[in-house]
Amino acid sequence: MSGHPHNSAFYRFKIGRFDCLSVSDGSYDYDPMHLLTDMPGERVEQILRDHNLRTDKLISPYTFLFVDTGDHKILVDMGAGKLGPNTGKLVSSLKAAGIRPEDIDTIFITHAHPDHIGGTLDDEGNPNYSNARYFMWKNEWDFWFSDEASGKITEHLSQLLPTEVFMKIARGQLGPVKDRIELITEESEILQGIHVHFTPGHTPGHMVVSFSSEGEELFNVGDAILFPFLIERPDLRPIVDIVPDMADVSKRRLCDLLAEKKTWVLAQHFHPFPSLGHIVKKGKAWQWQPVQL
């Protein structure tokens, strides 16, 4: 992989012949006590201190991936929109890098949490990416448009945002582009060099997207791997995983695969921006090695 100096909006790099961008949508502050709710607060604070993290908040970059294969201009997820005071910068960051939203022809949706699909539509309710077709796992669409979704959200996510916010954003943002969405039911090569991988658990239909060109490979892991300290302590289970046992299996399997293949990884919530690097095996766990800029 070759890369170029970055600014706060984007970072250019290449995977084989693919031109790639890490693109910033901004950042979001999480309350760690709302992420790890099954242990005493002082225990959570100690874990965070052990990993040199703040105990009052986890400041997460919101990083997204754009890939120009030569044949297709591809985006993975659409940003958070107006989810927080420092989000919703994806379109302007793309434009700063010389990418017009209307030129993007393919969008992969890893899952339908607000920070990944909140930027599907503009303020007038029109698609931000007016010429794109979308790919999404069928299980994911079925879940968010089902009656069971609300109860599952209340059980696992309501400490972060009210249940109705999750439901309103998923249905409100995706419903208007339903006729553009192709639902995937099996792991496959969607476009040349671009594969989808089923990684359920964080959400019932979560998927990971990989890009391969000239012997180099990049995995966009969505939220199958959430924060770096959670791969160093894989026994910790964040409350945000809707199917926790399944999420744990997917995370461990994926980390092993990424470490074994020594592939490049882009992970939305990984510090520092551009959220790009490698995952390596360390004992019975793993460790994040960010790209050297």
Buried (B, 14 or more C-beta within 10 A) or exposed (E): EEBEEBEBBBBBBBBBEBBBBBBBBBBBEBEBBBBBBEEEEEEBBEBBEEEEBEBEBBEBBBBBBBBBBEEBBBBBBBBBBEBBEBBBBBBBBBEBBEBEBEBBBBBBBBBBBBBBBBBBBBEEEEBBBEBBBBBBBBBBBBBBBEEEBBEBBBEBBBEBBEBEBBBEBBBBBBEBBEEBBEBBEEBEEBBEBBBBBBBBBBBBBBBBBBBBBEEBBBBBBBBBBBBBBBBBBBEBBBBBBBBBEBBBBBBBEBBEBBBEBEBBBBBBBBBEBBBBBBBBEEEEBBBBEBBEE
